[in-house]
């Protein structure tokens, strides 16, 4: 039995289609990522799996329980951290944690081993009101509250949005350690670079699953010629390459442009094209694809 089974799930809001025929199987104990931009359907799918929404079509189970028929049972065995901070802002750190432990008829002491390495980072602020915490501290407190009853499946909806890069990295390190406790973790994120921290990912756009596999397998499946290109006039080189006869797609990636061509072209041919447009300080080299390259390829 898998932790999550989704069969032909669809959901619309009036004329707006949020999910289109989603099929997904997530085994127990996996760290699974749902990767896609804002508006792709990630939060809608999470709300269906956490029994907050009823799908228009299809069925879904969590730990073998139907999300519609067995919603009361599911709510007792899952942890859910929504994208927006939703704890009680006027309660202190320890009061929030105690409140959630009481709701699930457990205690902080009983499951402290699950949250210990997270809670020790916020314990110095345990008397501070939750609304006065920094973004990274709010994130850690919300995770502690979602874990305090030892859930079977943990749902984290865009947990690193709005926090600094260091806190993002720390958060994923914490998730790696949580896996040792046998908890199935399902994370949604718009950050493509976080995909590599998952065992498997699903790429989602406009309510459709574009691909499901390990991050490495998805990247290795990218078969198109890809070049990293840089020139002194960065923006103008982007515009010129978009007009080049050999260009299939070109997008900014940090200090380089990622150029996908419609066939193999020697680096010198690309350099010659840019020089013919009066560019200087040109650098062209073959490069490996990223998750973002794959995502753009699939959406196009």
C-alpha positions in Angstrom: 0.0 0.0 0.0 1.3 3.4 -0.9 1.2 6.5 1.2 -0.7 8.4 -1.4 -2.7 7.2 -4.5 -4.3 9.7 -6.9 -6.5 8.4 -9.7 -7.9 10.7 -12.4 -8.3 13.8 -10.1 -9.7 16.9 -11.7 -10.8 20.2 -10.1 -12.2 23.5 -11.5 -13.2 26.8 -10.1 -16.1 27.9 -12.3 -14.3 28.4 -15.7 -10.8 28.1 -14.3 -9.3 24.5 -14.5 -7.0 23.9 -11.6 -6.3 20.2 -12.0 -6.6 18.0 -15.1 -6.7 14.2 -14.8 -3.9 13.8 -12.2 -2.6 10.3 -11.6 0.1 9.8 -9.0 1.4 7.1 -6.7 3.7 7.9 -3.8 5.1 5.0 -1.8 5.6 5.0 2.0 8.7 6.7 3.3 9.5 8.7 0.2 10.5 12.4 0.0 8.5 13.5 -2.9 8.5 16.9 -4.6 5.7 18.7 -6.5 7.5 21.2 -8.7 5.8 24.1 -10.5 5.2 27.8 -10.7 2.5 29.7 -8.9 -0.9 28.8 -10.2 0.2 25.4 -11.5 -2.3 23.6 -9.2 0.0 22.5 -6.4 -2.0 24.0 -3.5 -5.3 22.7 -4.9 -3.9 19.2 -5.0 -2.6 19.5 -1.5 -6.0 20.8 -0.3 -7.7 17.7 -1.8 -5.2 15.3 -0.2 -5.6 17.0 3.2 -9.4 16.7 2.9 -10.0 20.5 2.6 -11.4 20.3 -0.9 -13.5 17.7 -2.7 -12.4 16.9 -6.3 -14.8 17.2 -9.2 -13.7 13.9 -10.6 -11.5 11.0 -9.5 -10.4 9.6 -6.2 -7.5 9.9 -3.9 -6.3 7.9 -0.8 -3.9 8.8 1.9 -2.5 5.8 3.9 -5.3 3.7 2.3 -8.0 6.1 3.4 -10.4 7.8 1.0 -10.0 11.6 1.2 -13.8 12.2 0.9 -15.2 9.2 2.9 -12.5 9.0 5.5 -11.7 12.6 6.0 -11.9 12.5 9.8 -9.5 9.6 10.1 -7.0 11.3 7.6 -6.9 14.5 9.6 -5.7 12.6 12.6 -2.8 10.9 10.9 -1.4 13.7 8.6 0.7 16.8 9.2 -0.1 19.8 7.0 2.0 23.0 6.7 0.1 25.4 4.4 2.0 28.0 2.3 0.8 30.9 4.4 1.8 31.0 8.0 -1.3 29.9 9.8 -0.4 29.5 13.5 -1.8 31.7 16.3 0.2 34.9 16.1 -0.8 36.1 19.5 0.3 32.9 21.2 3.9 32.3 22.1 6.1 29.6 20.5 5.6 27.1 23.3 1.9 27.9 23.6 1.3 27.1 19.9 3.2 23.9 20.2 1.3 22.9 23.4 -2.0 23.7 21.7 -1.4 21.5 18.7 -0.1 18.6 20.9 -3.3 18.9 23.0 -5.6 18.8 19.9 -4.0 15.5 18.8 -4.2 14.1 22.3 -0.5 13.8 22.7 2.2 15.8 24.5 5.4 17.6 23.5 7.4 15.1 25.6 6.0 12.0 23.9 7.2 13.0 20.4 10.0 15.4 21.3 12.5 13.2 19.5 10.8 14.1 16.2 11.2 17.9 16.7 14.3 18.1 18.9 16.9 19.2 16.4 14.3 21.8 15.0 13.0 23.0 18.3 16.4 23.7 19.9 16.9 26.4 17.3 13.7 28.3 18.3 13.7 27.3 22.0 15.5 30.6 23.0 12.4 32.4 21.7 9.8 30.1 23.3 8.2 33.0 25.1 8.0 35.2 22.1 4.7 35.6 20.2 4.7 33.7 16.9 3.7 36.8 15.0 7.0 38.5 16.1 9.3 35.7 14.8 11.4 36.0 11.6 10.4 34.1 8.5 12.8 31.3 9.1 11.8 30.9 12.7 8.1 30.9 11.8 8.9 28.1 9.3 10.6 26.0 12.0 7.7 26.5 14.5 5.1 25.6 11.8 7.1 22.4 11.1 7.3 21.5 14.8 3.5 21.9 15.1 2.9 19.8 12.0 5.1 17.0 13.5 4.1 17.0 17.1 1.6 14.1 16.7 4.0 12.0 14.6 2.0 12.0 11.3 2.1 9.2 8.8 2.3 11.6 5.9 3.6 15.2 6.1 2.4 17.7 3.6 4.4 20.9 3.1 2.9 23.4 0.7 5.7 25.8 -0.5 7.4 25.8 3.0 10.4 27.8 1.9 8.7 30.6 0.1 9.7 34.0 1.5 12.6 32.8 3.6 16.3 33.4 3.0 18.6 31.1 1.2 20.4 29.8 4.4 17.0 29.0 6.0 15.9 27.2 2.8 19.0 25.0 2.9 18.6 24.3 6.6 15.0 23.3 6.1 15.8 20.7 3.5 18.5 19.3 5.8 15.9 18.9 8.5 13.6 17.0 6.0 16.5 14.6 5.2 16.8 13.8 8.9 13.0 13.4 9.3 13.0 10.6 6.7 14.9 8.4 9.2 11.7 8.3 11.3 9.8 6.7 8.4 7.5 9.7 7.7 6.4 10.1 4.1 7.1 13.7 3.1 5.4 15.5 0.2 6.7 19.0 -0.6 5.5 21.5 -3.1 7.8 24.3 -4.3 8.2 26.8 -7.1 12.0 26.7 -6.7 13.5 24.4 -9.4 16.8 24.1 -7.6 15.0 22.4 -4.6 14.0 19.5 -6.8 17.4 17.8 -6.4 16.7 17.4 -2.7 13.8 15.0 -3.4 13.9 11.3 -4.2 11.3 11.7 -7.0 9.5 14.7 -8.4 6.5 15.6 -10.5 6.6 18.6 -12.7 3.2 20.4 -12.8 2.0 23.2 -15.0 -1.6 24.5 -15.6 -3.0 21.6 -13.6 -1.2 18.9 -15.7 1.6 16.5 -14.7 4.4 17.0 -17.3 6.7 14.3 -15.9 7.4 12.1 -12.9 10.8 10.5 -12.1 13.9 11.0 -10.0 15.5 14.5 -10.6 18.6 12.8 -12.1 16.5 10.7 -14.5 14.5 13.8 -15.6 17.6 15.8 -16.3 19.3 12.9 -18.1 16.2 12.6 -20.3 17.0 16.0 -21.8 18.4 15.2 -25.3 18.5 18.6 -27.0 21.8 20.4 -27.7 22.3 23.0 -24.9 24.9 25.7 -24.7 25.8 28.3 -22.0 26.4 31.6 -23.7 27.7 34.9 -22.4 28.6 38.2 -24.0 29.4 41.8 -22.8 25.9 43.1 -23.8 23.9 40.5 -22.0 20.4 41.7 -22.7 21.1 42.5 -26.4 22.7 39.1 -26.9 19.5 37.5 -25.5 17.4 39.5 -28.0 19.7 38.7 -30.9 19.9 34.9 -30.2 16.1 34.8 -30.1 16.2 35.9 -33.7 18.9 33.4 -34.7 17.9 30.8 -37.3 19.4 28.0 -35.2 17.7 28.9 -31.9 14.9 26.7 -30.5 14.9 28.4 -27.1 17.1 30.8 -25.1 16.5 31.9 -21.5 18.6 33.7 -18.9 20.3 31.4 -16.3 22.3 33.5 -13.8 25.3 35.1 -15.6 24.8 32.9 -18.7 22.1 32.4 -21.3 21.0 28.8 -21.8 20.6 28.3 -25.6 18.8 25.3 -27.0 19.4 24.8 -30.7 17.3 23.0 -33.3 20.2 20.7 -34.1 23.9 20.4 -33.2 25.9 23.6 -34.0 29.6 24.0 -33.4 30.3 26.6 -30.7 32.2 28.7 -33.3 29.0 29.0 -35.4 27.3 30.6 -32.4 30.3 32.8 -31.8 30.3 33.9 -35.4 26.6 34.8 -35.3 27.1 37.0 -32.2 30.2 38.7 -33.7 28.2 39.5 -36.8 25.9 41.4 -34.5 28.8 43.3 -33.1 29.0 41.5 -29.7 32.3 41.2 -27.8 33.7 39.1 -24.9 31.8 36.1 -26.2 31.9 32.8 -24.4 30.1 29.7 -25.7 30.3 26.2 -24.2 28.2 23.0 -24.0 26.4 22.6 -20.7 24.3 20.1 -18.9 20.5 20.6 -18.4 18.9 21.6 -15.2 15.4 20.8 -14.0 14.4 24.3 -15.1 15.6 23.6 -18.7 13.6 20.4 -18.7 10.5 22.2 -17.4 10.7 24.9 -20.0 11.2 22.3 -22.7 8.1 20.4 -21.6 5.9 23.5 -21.3 6.9 24.6 -24.8 
